[in-house]
Every structure is written in C-alpha cells, then in structure tokens.
Amino acid sequence: MLRFTPLPTPPPSSSLTPSPTTILKPVTTTHSSPCRRCLHDGLPGQTMLLLQYNPFPSPQSPYTVPGPIYVHADLQDCIPFQCDGRVPEQQRRRLLAVRAFDEKNMMVGFAVVEGEELGKKAGEMLGEDGVGFLLVYYAGPGCFAVRVDRA
C-alpha cells in the first residue's frame, strides 16, 4: 500500500495568505494549474497562488531545490488531500519523473512514467533495498507533484 503526501514539508502559513507580494494566477485552461494542497486541478475562473516550495525533508541534501507550485487562493474550498492508497487523479493524467531517495536523502534511483503507471512503478521502487521515499515531479515543467511512501 502507498501513501501520497501533497505537501510533505508544510509551506509557511504566511505564503498561503494573499498579500501585495503574492503572485496570483487566474486559471484559464483545464488541467493547467495543479493544486498541491488538495491535489485537484484549478478550474477555469478560479485563482491560484504561485509559490516557491521545497518538498525535501532535509536542507542537508544536494538535491534540495525549491521550485514553483500552485495552491488554491481560496483555501475554504481547498480541502487538504487525504490519502486512500490510490494514485491521485491529478498524477494519473500527467507524465511524471519519479526520484527515489535513501535515509540519507541521497538519490538512489529514478524513472519517467505515465501517470497511470505511477502506482506500479512506485511500489517497485519502494520495494528496492535502500529506498526510503519517492519524490514525484511533473516531467514537463519539472515542478514538485507529490511524495510517496510505504503506507
């Protein structure tokens, strides 16, 4: 069984509050703005916050790199994702880069998969010796999507 965590390192609460320095992005096309909090795509007409985010559990790794993510600007309608062991729909429809890390936060494997293959590939990778967790990125833009662990 797999556990999918949308924001493994919580962003500062101040970054989730619109301010004069916040980047707000109106959604104009379907499937263009994947929210990393609820794991639902923003719908045309909604507004998303564009934030810098680092999903890595330790700043001591050379793989620590912050990147852009979207979060719904209206958090009242953005229910944090609750994992039920299934691959979230948001990931199932995208091309993904999956990176495997050990307990020292060093990359020990990687794969590029179609989203429909994520569950199978994640299970295989997490079954390998020395793999502690996976970080999944959207292969095209290269931004963080979700963390995967053994449940």
C-alpha positions in Angstrom: 0.0 0.0 0.0 1.2 3.5 -0.8 0.8 6.8 1.0 0.7 10.0 -1.1 1.6 13.3 0.7 0.9 16.5 -1.2 3.0 18.9 1.0 5.5 16.8 2.9 7.2 19.9 4.2 4.5 22.4 5.2 4.9 25.8 3.5 5.0 28.8 5.8 1.4 29.8 6.6 2.2 33.3 5.5 2.8 32.1 2.0 -0.8 30.7 1.8 -2.2 34.2 2.6 -2.6 36.5 -0.4 -0.5 39.7 0.1 0.7 42.5 -2.1 3.8 40.4 -2.9 1.9 37.2 -3.6 1.7 36.0 -7.2 -2.0 35.3 -8.1 -2.7 33.4 -11.3 -6.1 33.1 -12.8 -6.8 29.7 -14.2 -7.7 30.0 -17.9 -7.4 26.4 -19.1 -8.3 23.0 -17.7 -5.5 20.9 -16.1 -3.1 23.8 -16.2 -2.8 24.6 -12.5 -2.5 21.6 -10.2 -3.0 22.5 -6.6 -0.5 20.7 -4.3 -2.7 21.0 -1.2 -5.9 19.3 -2.3 -4.5 17.5 -5.4 -7.2 18.9 -7.6 -6.5 21.0 -10.6 -7.7 24.6 -10.6 -10.8 25.2 -12.7 -11.1 28.0 -15.2 -12.3 31.1 -13.3 -10.5 30.1 -10.1 -7.4 31.9 -8.8 -4.2 30.1 -7.7 -1.3 31.2 -5.6 2.0 30.6 -7.3 4.5 29.8 -4.5 8.1 28.8 -4.2 8.2 25.4 -2.4 10.9 22.9 -1.3 9.5 19.4 -0.6 12.8 18.0 0.6 12.8 16.7 4.2 16.4 17.9 4.8 18.3 21.0 3.7 21.5 18.9 4.0 21.0 17.1 0.7 22.4 18.4 -2.6 19.1 17.5 -4.2 17.3 20.2 -2.2 15.9 22.7 -4.8 12.9 24.9 -4.3 10.5 25.2 -7.2 7.1 26.6 -8.2 3.8 25.1 -7.1 0.2 26.2 -7.2 -2.2 26.3 -4.3 -5.8 27.4 -4.5 -6.1 31.1 -3.4 -9.4 30.3 -1.7 -8.4 27.8 1.0 -12.1 27.4 2.2 -12.8 25.3 -0.9 -9.4 23.5 -0.9 -9.7 20.5 1.4 -6.3 19.0 2.1 -5.8 15.7 0.4 -6.5 12.6 2.4 -4.7 9.5 1.1 -6.7 6.3 0.5 -3.7 4.4 -1.1 -4.8 5.1 -4.7 -2.8 7.2 -7.1 -4.4 10.7 -7.1 -6.2 11.6 -10.3 -4.1 14.7 -10.7 -1.0 12.5 -11.2 -2.7 9.8 -13.2 -3.1 12.1 -16.2 0.4 13.5 -16.4 3.9 12.4 -17.4 5.9 12.1 -14.2 9.6 12.0 -13.1 9.9 9.7 -10.0 13.0 10.1 -7.9 13.9 7.5 -5.2 15.9 8.6 -2.1 17.6 6.8 0.8 17.6 7.6 4.5 20.5 10.0 4.0 18.4 11.9 1.4 20.6 10.8 -1.5 19.0 9.9 -4.8 19.3 6.1 -5.4 17.1 5.7 -8.4 14.7 7.4 -10.9 12.2 6.7 -13.6 9.9 8.6 -16.0 6.4 7.2 -16.2 3.0 7.9 -17.5 0.8 8.8 -14.5 -1.3 5.6 -15.0 1.9 3.6 -14.2 2.8 5.5 -11.1 1.3 3.1 -8.6 3.1 0.1 -10.1 6.4 1.9 -10.5 6.3 3.4 -7.0 5.6 0.0 -5.5 8.6 -1.5 -7.3 10.9 1.4 -6.4 9.9 1.4 -2.7 10.5 -2.3 -2.7 14.1 -1.9 -3.6 16.8 -2.1 -0.8 17.8 1.3 0.5 14.9 3.3 -0.9 13.2 5.3 1.9 10.8 7.6 -0.1 10.0 8.9 -3.5 9.5 12.5 -4.7 7.4 12.8 -7.8 7.7 15.8 -10.2 5.7 16.8 -13.3 8.1 15.8 -16.0 7.3 18.7 -18.4 7.6 21.7 -16.2 9.8 19.9 -13.6 7.9 21.1 -10.5 7.1 19.0 -7.4 3.9 16.9 -7.5 3.7 14.6 -4.5 5.7 12.5 -2.1 5.2 8.7 -2.0 6.0 6.4 0.9 5.1 2.9 2.0 1.9 3.0 4.0 
